[in-house]
């Protein structure tokens, strides 16, 4: 079912970003990334006060492959 889309503003699209308006059957990523971040890493705002005295990020990941994209190209 078609959609009616009003004004669209695009600030930025990354190297592997996807911008799509309209009907779509499937959108597959062309890249994947694994992010490790400790407590308070992605906080945004004005006047934040974050206290993480004993933060520890465990990066032990014994998987061989997490997100395979070989067939998505």
Phi, psi and omega in degrees: 000123181295150179247149175262120185249132177276212181294142180234132176241125179249117177280313177195155174229130181287179182300322181249022180283160179234128174240119184218132173236127179119193182284145180211141177273311180205139173239122183246140180286151175256355176209156177227157178214146177247126184246128173251129181213143180275184181298134178080012184286324186252023177283135177227153178145180180261134174069035179284140173233109185241129180238108178237082186294317187237056180278137179219129179252119180274118181250024178282112181224095185279003180296147177281314180218128182264310182228098182277132179234019185298325183269002184267358184284000000 
